[in-house]
Amino acid sequence: MFENNSFNVQVTTSINIFPESTQGEPTTIPLSIIDNASAGFSRCAAVWFYPPSGPALALSSSHLQLSLSKTLNYYPQWCGRLSYSTPKPDGGHNDRYQRIWVTYNIPTDIGIPFIAAESPKRLSDFLPSTGSRRESLKAWDASQLPASELLPNTVLAISDKKDAPNLIIQFTTFACGSTAVAIEITHCFADAVTLSQFAKDWSRMSSCMLQNASFPTLAPIFDPQCLDSFAASDIDASTPDLSIISQARALPQHRYDWYLHVPSQPWPTHAPPDFDTSLPLSPSTPIPWHQWDVKAPVSYRVLHFSPQEIQHIYSLATSSSSPSTLKISKHDALLSHIWSHVTTSRQLPENTTVYLDMTLGLRPRVSPPLPDSFLGSPITHAAIPYTTSSSPPSLPALAQTIRKTLKVFTPEAVRYHLHDLAYEAAPQRLWRACLGREHVLLTTWVHAGVYEVDFGAGGPGYVEALMPSCDGLVEVMEAGDVRGGDGVRRDWISEGVDVSVYLEEKTMERFLADMGLWGCE
């Protein structure tokens, strides 16, 4: 481990990449209601780390740039410009305040900045081997891997910076021959599923080019208004349907408001400079900043659970099942296990209501469902409650609570939710989650297939979802490529599961000291 814990990255080249094809017609279209709601989220970003490969398969920045240009033929909108539209008093749902549109296939497209960089360090000095992380370092201190250095400190689109790009890529080569591909994108354009879809498409193009094979036919779907079409009733009408609004707001979700000022809050109120205070606003709640000490030191650990450990946790979570209980999944069981131990480690007073603020993908929750190739950021959050007592949380009870809450988000409920959002004055105003001692903000990358990203020289040895270091953030991901030799995905736990956990320093110490964390109750 180096004392300064830095890759000492040096940029060698930087160039903006555009689609190889220039045949597209100039286009301006609105993003979806849900995409708009995620515009204020942190970037969606990940780094793929690859071990050294032989000279014949070694990736070069020039090859990746060429394959990227060919891939962008299918993603031209990401090279364009995002902007807020001018509100039209009598317009439809896309003409209301703070609606985001994208313009692309024009001469002033920004393109995708592609940075090539080098590090004089060996990756193995920062990233333990897969075997070590699965055996002796099952609660690895991932702050030892300065992954954020593998992307430039650049502001993305939908910010105060003019001509800010929507997406940035950096390719880094280490002294040992290992490489890293880092991608970040503004969240209103992509959630984890879309980010992974793009990375897989790009890697397929790259691999075919290296093998002199026919180029793949990629099929991403960019049709934001398709998602809006699932909204209940007529969302272009001048007024909402109040009965639908009532049902939408009965869903188990927070309505924290970025625009409401709270005394002693750590950051300024996020209201836009042109915010019209006369606009009718839906009911909301001040963000509970008193629960979140943003200055407290935060520890970051990646926990590895083997298939056997997850199976054991699942057995514990289903130990009290009866005909009246809902069928839970291994995913439910793992989440309830982590949430239970985080809650216990926080040593909260009895009768404190805590929440698992779980990120939900909406693609499978509309009818008919949308495929993973549907681009965008179609996500929302469920606020799953639990009230502390003198006894530790019951794993079966928590798992049942998670399943019962998620069961509420039916296709009809999603239709109501979209109707409600369509009439929001600035959908970005409402935050459906929070962080700090009474919240766990959970995002899952399970089934996204991030370990399937092979540019032609072999799959990644490790993938890190880049997250801000905030107390209460948890991210779940398969720990390897779960496809069998036939290319078909096996059980998602077959390679084990990595759970990234960010907790206040002292809480993390108690969390890791709990032997029950590894399912040894």
Secondary structure, 3 states (H helix, E strand, C coil): CCCCCCCCCEEEEEEEECCCCCCCCCEEEECCHHHHHCCCCCCEEEEEEECCCCCCCCCCHHHHHHHHHHHHHHCHHHHCEEEECCCCCCCCHHHCCCCEEEEECCCCCCCEEEEEEEECCCHHHCCCCHHHHHCCCCEEEHHHCCHHHHCCCCCCCCCCCCCCCCEEEEEEEECCCCEEEEEEECCCCCCHHHHHHHHHHHHHHHHHHHCCCCCCCCCCECCHHHHHCCCCCCCCCCCCCHHHHHHHCCCCCCCEECCCCCCCCCCCCCCCCCCCCCCCCCCCEECCHHHCCCCCCEEEEEEEECHHHHHHHHHHHCCCCCCCCCCCCHHHHHHHHHHHHHHHHCCCCCCCEEEEEEEEECHHHCCCCCCCCECCCCEEEEEEEEECCCCCCCHHHHHHHHHHHHHCCCHHHHHHHHHHHHCCCCHHHEECCCCCCCEEEEEECCCCCHHHCCCCCCCCCEEEECCCCCCCEEEEEECCCCECCCCCECCCCCCCEEEEEEEEHHHHHHHHHCHHHHCCC
